């Protein structure tokens, strides 16, 4: 029996030029699942996404998903993509196994925590709001890191600088005074040791009422537990804003951060993968 993809409609292009198309996964022309492909709205036309790949329950464990995924890669190559990405729920064990068997590499994961009581900071630690005067220097310090992370995610080199700047300016249009965000400075024994950035109203995840965009401990003070304290500050800000769930993203290679978030009770809800299209 032959597994193929059959378009369910024409290719679509949105106002930003993002390309997409939906397909039926067919066995001998009989639909057994569905597939949706698109180019990435942030990384541009050379990065494709498997937005959805679903095989009917009765047709699973017969290789339908693997053939569909490989066929999807061929479609994306024809679109001019040199990289494919996809996101898989953390409890979708079969899909995670399929991604691994097809050579997809984990790029990062989304974590959530259901918040409880307002936590206390360790003795000697307190936090304060970042001032508007401090914002420009903090923004500039963050640009190289943001540019590197965007490059690692496949954003074209000629777009990296602009998109790094846009990421800050779009989310923090009023700088440190942006009302939908909290920029908090951690002070320990009178020394400023780090900053945390929490989005309080425009979380990128629907299942999180607040979202941590950045946790930064000054290099001279790392390894002393201040990252944990900054996360406690983030949880306090989320709770004070009325959010019951706090979300964040962590890169797969950042083992210390993964261990920290796990120890604080954060759980993975979605894993993000990529694969070069050679």
C-alpha positions as CSV (number, residue, x, y, z in Angstrom):
1,X,0.0,0.0,0.0
2,X,1.2,3.5,-0.9
3,X,1.1,6.5,1.5
4,X,0.9,9.8,-0.3
5,X,0.0,13.5,0.4
6,X,-3.0,15.0,-1.3
7,X,-3.6,18.7,-1.2
8,X,-7.0,19.7,0.3
9,X,-6.8,23.2,-1.3
10,X,-4.4,25.7,-3.0
11,X,-1.4,27.2,-1.3
12,X,-2.1,30.1,0.9
13,X,-0.1,33.3,1.4
14,X,-1.0,35.7,4.3
15,X,-0.4,39.4,4.4
16,X,3.2,38.9,5.7
17,X,4.0,36.4,2.9
18,X,3.8,33.3,5.0
19,X,3.2,30.3,2.8
20,X,1.0,27.4,3.9
21,X,-0.9,24.4,2.6
22,X,-3.0,21.6,4.0
23,X,-3.0,17.9,2.9
24,X,-4.7,14.7,3.5
25,X,-2.4,11.7,4.3
26,X,-3.7,9.0,2.0
27,X,-3.2,5.2,1.7
28,X,-4.2,4.1,-1.8
29,X,-6.2,7.4,-2.1
30,X,-8.0,6.8,1.1
31,X,-7.6,9.6,3.7
32,X,-6.0,8.3,7.0
33,X,-4.8,11.6,8.5
34,X,-4.0,15.3,7.9
35,X,-0.9,17.5,7.5
36,X,-0.4,21.2,7.5
37,X,2.9,22.9,6.4
38,X,3.9,26.5,6.5
39,X,7.0,28.7,6.3
40,X,8.0,30.3,9.5
41,X,6.5,33.8,10.1
42,X,9.5,35.0,12.1
43,X,12.5,33.2,10.4
44,X,11.4,33.7,6.8
45,X,10.8,31.6,3.8
46,X,13.8,29.3,4.2
47,X,12.5,27.8,7.4
48,X,9.5,25.4,7.1
49,X,7.2,24.2,9.8
50,X,5.2,21.0,10.3
51,X,2.3,22.8,11.9
52,X,0.2,19.6,12.2
53,X,0.7,15.9,11.5
54,X,-2.1,13.6,12.6
55,X,-2.8,10.0,11.7
56,X,-6.2,8.3,12.5
57,X,-6.1,6.0,15.5
58,X,-6.8,2.9,13.5
59,X,-3.9,3.6,11.1
60,X,-1.2,4.2,13.6
61,X,1.9,2.0,14.1
62,X,2.0,1.3,10.4
63,X,4.6,3.8,9.3
64,X,2.0,6.3,8.0
65,X,3.4,9.2,10.1
66,X,7.0,8.5,9.1
67,X,6.2,8.5,5.4
68,X,4.1,11.6,5.7
69,X,6.9,13.4,7.6
70,X,9.4,12.5,5.0
71,X,7.0,13.6,2.2
72,X,6.5,16.9,4.0
73,X,10.3,17.5,4.0
74,X,10.3,17.0,0.2
75,X,7.5,19.6,-0.2
76,X,9.4,22.1,2.0
77,X,12.6,21.5,-0.1
78,X,10.6,22.4,-3.2
79,X,9.5,25.6,-1.4
80,X,13.2,26.5,-1.0
81,X,13.4,25.7,2.7
82,X,16.8,24.5,4.1
83,X,15.4,23.8,7.6
84,X,12.3,22.3,9.1
85,X,10.9,22.9,12.6
86,X,8.1,21.4,14.6
87,X,6.7,21.5,18.1
88,X,5.3,18.4,19.9
89,X,3.4,18.1,23.2
90,X,5.6,16.7,25.9
91,X,3.2,13.8,26.5
92,X,2.9,12.8,22.9
93,X,5.4,10.0,23.3
94,X,4.8,8.3,19.9
95,X,5.4,11.6,18.1
96,X,8.5,12.4,20.1
97,X,9.9,8.9,19.2
98,X,9.1,9.5,15.5
99,X,10.9,12.9,15.5
100,X,14.0,11.3,17.1
101,X,14.0,8.4,14.6
102,X,13.8,10.8,11.6
103,X,16.8,12.9,12.8
104,X,15.1,15.8,14.4
105,X,17.1,17.5,17.2
106,X,15.6,19.2,20.2
107,X,16.1,22.9,20.1
108,X,14.3,23.9,23.3
109,X,11.2,23.3,25.4
110,X,8.3,25.3,26.8
111,X,7.8,25.0,30.6
112,X,4.9,25.9,32.8
113,X,4.3,26.2,36.6
114,X,1.1,26.5,38.5
115,X,1.8,29.1,41.1
116,X,0.9,28.8,44.8
117,X,1.7,31.1,47.7
118,X,3.7,34.2,47.1
119,X,7.3,33.1,47.7
120,X,9.8,34.8,50.0
121,X,13.3,35.8,48.8
122,X,16.4,34.5,50.6
123,X,17.8,36.6,53.5
124,X,19.9,39.5,52.1
125,X,18.0,39.6,48.8
126,X,15.4,42.1,47.7
127,X,14.2,43.4,44.3
128,X,13.3,46.8,42.9
129,X,12.0,48.1,39.6
130,X,14.5,48.9,36.8
131,X,14.5,52.7,36.2
132,X,14.0,54.3,32.8
133,X,17.6,55.6,33.0
134,X,18.9,52.0,33.4
135,X,16.9,50.6,30.5
136,X,19.1,51.7,27.5
137,X,22.2,50.0,28.9
138,X,20.3,46.9,29.8
139,X,18.8,46.8,26.3
140,X,22.2,47.1,24.6
141,X,23.7,44.4,26.8
142,X,21.0,42.1,25.7
143,X,21.3,42.6,22.0
144,X,24.3,40.3,21.3
145,X,22.7,37.4,23.2
146,X,19.4,38.0,21.4
147,X,21.2,38.1,18.0
148,X,23.0,34.8,18.8
149,X,19.8,33.1,19.8
150,X,18.0,34.2,16.7
151,X,20.9,33.0,14.5
152,X,20.8,29.6,16.3
153,X,17.1,29.4,15.5
154,X,17.7,29.8,11.8
155,X,17.0,33.5,11.3
156,X,18.9,34.7,8.2
157,X,22.0,36.6,9.0
158,X,20.9,39.8,7.3
159,X,17.7,39.8,9.5
160,X,19.3,39.1,12.9
161,X,20.2,42.6,14.0
162,X,16.8,44.1,13.0
163,X,14.8,41.3,14.6
164,X,16.8,41.5,17.8
165,X,16.0,45.2,18.1
166,X,12.4,44.6,17.1
167,X,12.0,42.0,19.8
168,X,12.8,44.5,22.5
169,X,11.1,47.5,21.0
170,X,7.8,45.6,20.2
171,X,7.5,44.1,23.7
172,X,8.8,47.1,25.6
173,X,7.6,50.1,23.7
174,X,7.8,52.4,26.8
175,X,11.1,50.9,28.0
176,X,11.2,50.1,31.7
177,X,7.9,51.9,32.1
178,X,6.0,49.6,29.8
179,X,2.8,48.8,31.9
180,X,2.4,45.2,30.6
181,X,5.9,44.1,31.7
182,X,7.9,43.9,34.9
183,X,11.6,44.6,34.7
184,X,13.0,43.8,38.2
185,X,16.5,44.2,39.5
186,X,17.7,41.7,42.2
187,X,19.9,43.2,44.9
188,X,21.8,41.0,47.3
189,X,23.7,42.5,50.3
190,X,23.5,45.8,48.6
191,X,24.9,44.6,45.3
192,X,22.9,44.5,42.1
193,X,23.3,40.9,40.9
194,X,20.8,40.4,38.1
195,X,17.6,41.2,36.2
196,X,14.4,39.4,35.3
197,X,11.9,40.4,32.6
198,X,8.3,39.2,33.0
199,X,5.5,39.8,30.5
200,X,2.3,40.2,32.5
201,X,-0.5,40.7,30.0
202,X,0.7,39.5,26.5
203,X,2.0,36.1,27.1
204,X,3.0,34.3,23.9
205,X,1.3,31.1,25.3
206,X,-2.4,30.9,25.9
207,X,-1.9,28.5,28.7
208,X,0.3,30.9,30.7
209,X,-1.0,34.1,32.3
210,X,2.5,35.5,32.6
211,X,5.7,34.7,30.8
212,X,9.4,35.0,31.7
213,X,11.4,36.4,28.7
214,X,14.8,36.8,30.3
215,X,16.7,35.9,33.5
216,X,20.1,37.4,33.6
217,X,22.6,37.0,36.5
218,X,25.7,39.2,36.2
219,X,28.7,37.0,35.4
220,X,30.6,37.9,38.6
221,X,27.7,36.6,40.8
222,X,26.8,33.4,39.0
223,X,26.8,30.1,40.9
224,X,25.4,31.6,44.1
225,X,21.7,30.9,43.8
226,X,20.7,34.2,42.4
227,X,19.0,32.6,39.3
228,X,16.6,30.9,41.7
229,X,16.0,34.2,43.5
230,X,15.2,35.9,40.2
231,X,12.7,33.2,39.3
232,X,11.1,33.7,42.7
233,X,10.8,37.4,41.9
234,X,9.2,36.5,38.6
235,X,6.6,34.3,40.4
236,X,5.8,37.1,42.8
237,X,5.3,39.6,39.9
238,X,3.0,37.0,38.1
239,X,1.0,36.4,41.2
240,X,0.7,40.1,42.0
241,X,-0.7,40.6,38.4
242,X,-3.3,37.9,38.9
243,X,-1.7,35.2,36.9
244,X,-1.9,31.7,38.2
245,X,0.4,30.0,35.7
246,X,3.9,31.2,34.7
247,X,5.6,30.1,31.5
248,X,9.0,30.3,29.9
249,X,11.2,28.8,27.2
250,X,14.6,27.2,27.8
251,X,17.1,26.0,25.2
252,X,17.9,22.2,25.3
253,X,21.6,22.7,25.7
254,X,21.2,24.9,28.8
255,X,21.4,22.0,31.4
256,X,21.9,24.3,34.5
257,X,18.7,26.2,33.6
258,X,16.8,23.0,33.0
259,X,17.9,21.7,36.3
260,X,17.0,25.0,38.1
261,X,13.5,25.1,36.6
262,X,12.8,21.5,37.3
263,X,13.8,22.0,41.0
264,X,11.4,24.9,41.2
265,X,8.5,22.8,39.9
266,X,8.3,23.8,36.3
267,X,7.1,21.0,33.9
268,X,7.7,20.7,30.2
269,X,4.5,21.0,28.1
270,X,6.0,21.3,24.6
271,X,9.3,20.3,23.0
272,X,10.6,22.2,19.9
273,X,12.6,20.4,17.2
274,X,14.6,21.3,14.1
275,X,16.2,19.4,11.3
276,X,18.4,20.7,8.4
277,X,17.1,19.9,5.0
278,X,20.1,18.8,3.0
